[in-house]
Amino acid sequence: MGSGDRHLLNFHMHLPHLHHGKKEVRDIPRGCLAIMVGQGQEQQRFVVPVLYFNHPLFMQLLKEAEDEYGFDQKGTIAIPCHVEDFRYVQEMCSVYTLKFNDVGVNV
């Protein structure tokens, strides 16, 4: 493993208690998490498959969130990037996941 991989091994995610609003929890399919993307008025809620969290582009967004907010943020995970940039990352994660699922590789 390279020296950059050590940081990834120490990565952990604090998941908030999900009993705040029962309706919000019910609209999240199994295997997905809700996140907030953007800053200020631009913030939007997205529901993404947890598989995306393994994609290098998504990991970079999580690193940016760590740099911006630290690991002590409360509630939903917040990603501090423009919504359009996130949509691009979301599309790349989707293509990556579909590509490897089609050939029988577990991602």
Order of alpha helices (4+ residues) and beta strands (2+ residues): alpha-alpha-beta-beta-alpha-beta-alpha
